[in-house]
């Protein structure tokens, strides 16, 4: 569903990605782990077609992000690092706009918005201005925005950052409820987060994939922590 | 098409909810009202003076259109210098600052559709705001008897000028992520278009022609006097095309940085 090969990206003199490659199969919830500045956001931005790579290829749902960006965008739900919210709109208006701009036909739009509101637990605040909502509700609105057009692939950049433990649990349950029907790639710098939500962990460090771990076999958080520390430490020494 | 109309509806909705729009609108109407009041007052004072002196010939040459309405339109054009940057700074700079550009640029719409939708939405907002000043024109036609021709051409001129300025302001806004830079940049661009022909009288030949050709007010004045010249229309439409082309190019290239 997601296939990335040899991605490279430089910002001026600094190298963000130095040959990232991985694949995520359909129905998987994969966690993208790495310290801050490892290249997580850059990789996700390339997958979302917001940025282009300097070298390498990336495919989402079978379409190349460079050659067929429109096909990718139709099939992708994307939650950026900072949720792209229209603060001066209500939740319902905002989601209606997101559905329209992603090409959900007018006849189905209302139902799509209702479904996203229901799914993300936004019913109580659907008529309120987003600018007046708490951080947790804003994050959920951001997630609803990524889901409203029923995409095959979801790319979520730090979906639980800045939330309290209760809210983190809700978002985690929500993401887990998507398993099977959709392919999810989410980034985080928190190990337990990935250990509890994902079936697969990709550790990225200094613009390279440093480890790839199958969590479906019931790997404990401890194993993941060891792998993470070993993978990120190796690079520091070399 | 439904995607473009969704973008337009989004701009208009922001107009209703955002306090900035209401503040800008209030100030705009207040200043426009002041211009209107002072020119009507001056006009009636002059008429009274000449009537008192029994100079009927002069009275025939004084008319509402030239004195009050043309003046009002020219003053409104100057107000656009301040009004339009306040609107277009929200154009694309604010999308970047809020992070919503990431939503727009990863949605299945082309840069052309994005620019068309945002531009038409911003222009719609600007037209709604300026339409408020139509109240003064209505007052004049209710209590005076001006010619309708120059009023209609003046309104056409104002619409064309607004379309051109919004397009240019949007283009400036697409180059930055700071709304303040976008507003100042648009204001300076507009100001240059207003003053570019100031040295024209002391120049000659092609330079003088070029300076006059670039000047925005010199293409606007005809409309307030009731003439519509194709040169003037083409001037404003060229500015629209230039602005939209620049905005589309800048936004489309953002991905490749």
Interface residues (C-beta under 8 A of the other chain):
Chain A: X45 X48 X49 X50 X51 X52 X70 X73 X74 X76 X78 X80 X82 X83 X84 X85 X86 X87 X88 X89 X93 X97 X98 X100 X101 X102 X103 X106 X129 X145
Chain B: X2 X3 X6 X7 X9 X10 X13 X14 X17 X18 X98 X99 X100 X101 X102 X103 X104 X105 X106 X107 X108 X109 X110 X255 X256 X257
